[in-house]
Amino acid sequence: MMNDRDILKYSLADFGHNDNDDVLAPPQDFLTWIKDPRVAMAFQFFEQPMLAAPTPRTSLRTNLDGVTRQMINLTSYNYLGLSTHPEVVAAAKAALDTYGVGAAGAALLSGTFDQHELFAEELARFKQKDACVLFSSGLGGNMGAIQAILQRGDVLVIDDKCHKSLIDGAKLAGAKLVSFAHNDANSLDETLARHKGKRVLVAIEGVYSMDGDLADLPAVVEVCESHGVPIYLDEAHSTLLFGENGRGIGEHFGLEDKIGVSFGTLSKSFGGVGGFVCANENLVRYMKCYASPFQFSCALPPAIVAAMRKSLEVATRDSSLRDAMWENVHYFRKNLESLNLDLGESASQVIPIIIGSSGEHLIMMAMAAQQRGLFLQPIDFPAVEAHARRFRISVSSQLTKQDIDEACNIIEDVIARPLGRV
Ligand SMILES: Cc1ncc(COP(=O)(O)O)c(C=O)c1O
């Protein structure tokens, strides 16, 4: 039985196993824990309703006190502001009139519209691969692709900071899941050497989602080539942002032709929802037959697909949006560095502020930030390591210098000062 003094020693990492005979009853310790007022306070940060678009200035009805506040939003993934771009919104509205709201079918049967066909071709061309398959979420895309590519007896080797969707894909495939130390080529090399003779796939991310650092793609390519193992690259946080033409980390490092499978999501820089996987023609055909999230789930709404086609066009017809984002990234970083904050190894628009091991400090700081009108979510263990609890800033092209200055003043007061950094 959980002891009152120990409540704060527990986390979501502790209740994944349920030995209750009644399968519909969550573990009793979980219920005791989650109802404790100190834990409930931390959970208040989840599912706070936004009352306006996910732009830098938005409106949030905070769970903390039920008050609706105008907030500076540093949390949404709307990196290029495309979710409210006038051309993107207009494309969605026009397609709504033509196609209605839902696809009303799985892609193989009746869920494929001309929009899906055209967008898949455009994405494949953009990513310089033969073909592309669309999924109704990024998570479904990773899970489905891995499920289709691998099988029992195979091995998925992932960087230990990879996203849950890749882990769940391995489970769905029945493949063995092995991780190597983050961005460590020697660890990858040793891991691959241990699995010689097996069918192996290596999965990495372009920009790691909790740290904002880049994959050491040249080193990963070298090691994988020496073992004859293909690479699956998750470009969720790098597509449209990196590389001369915005194609991602593969382009940034000049190594696109070394990537076997290129994954992207439409929920971040594209400003919408959905996932896509680009690969050779035969593999895409095979994935469409064996990826459950593609085969057995309703296709993306055609209006969303039409909007995402416009996002791709707007973001790639010139570099203005990503240039604006990078200018903001550099300005924000400079300000945060002047506050002596620990920004980890970030080299992207994802900038963590690592505050250390105290979950209580994290929650108190998050509360103070929200009360001051800063929407900056706390990221707690087990989402990140217990010694590196953090806030995570998503920099958008739409932030003004004034937004950033104001945000940094609040960060100085509620994070940097309490940490003794200034
Ligand atoms: C690296 C990575 N891959 C995949 C996903 C899943 O994408 P989506 O949220 O579009 O389902 C995410 C989402 O956060 C992610 O960060």
The ligand as an SDF file (V2000), in Angstrom:
LIG
                    3D

 16 16  0  0  0  0  0  0  0  0999 V2000
    9.7060   12.1550  -33.3420 C   0  0  0  0  0  0  0  0  0  0  0  0
    8.2400   11.9660  -33.4650 C   0  0  0  0  0  0  0  0  0  0  0  0
    7.7600   11.0100  -34.2710 N   0  0  0  0  0  0  0  0  0  0  0  0
    6.4360   10.8160  -34.4190 C   0  0  0  0  0  0  0  0  0  0  0  0
    5.5140   11.5700  -33.7400 C   0  0  0  0  0  0  0  0  0  0  0  0
    4.0490   11.3120  -33.9180 C   0  0  0  0  0  0  0  0  0  0  0  0
    3.4730   12.3010  -34.6840 O   0  0  0  0  0  0  0  0  0  0  0  0
    1.9570   12.8060  -34.5090 P   0  0  0  0  0  0  0  0  0  0  0  0
    1.8840   13.6150  -33.2560 O   0  0  0  0  0  0  0  0  0  0  0  0
    1.7430   13.5940  -35.7380 O   0  0  0  0  0  0  0  0  0  0  0  0
    1.1020   11.5780  -34.4150 O   0  0  0  0  0  0  0  0  0  0  0  0
    5.9650   12.5830  -32.8930 C   0  0  0  0  0  0  0  0  0  0  0  0
    4.9900   13.4100  -32.1450 C   0  0  0  0  0  0  0  0  0  0  0  0
    5.2410   14.1070  -31.2260 O   0  0  0  0  0  0  0  0  0  0  0  0
    7.3530   12.7870  -32.7470 C   0  0  0  0  0  0  0  0  0  0  0  0
    7.8370   13.7400  -31.9260 O   0  0  0  0  0  0  0  0  0  0  0  0
  1  2  1  0
  2  3  1  0
  2 15  2  0
  3  4  2  0
  4  5  1  0
  5  6  1  0
  5 12  2  0
  6  7  1  0
  7  8  1  0
  8  9  2  0
  8 10  1  0
  8 11  1  0
 12 13  1  0
 12 15  1  0
 13 14  2  0
 15 16  1  0
M  END
$$$$
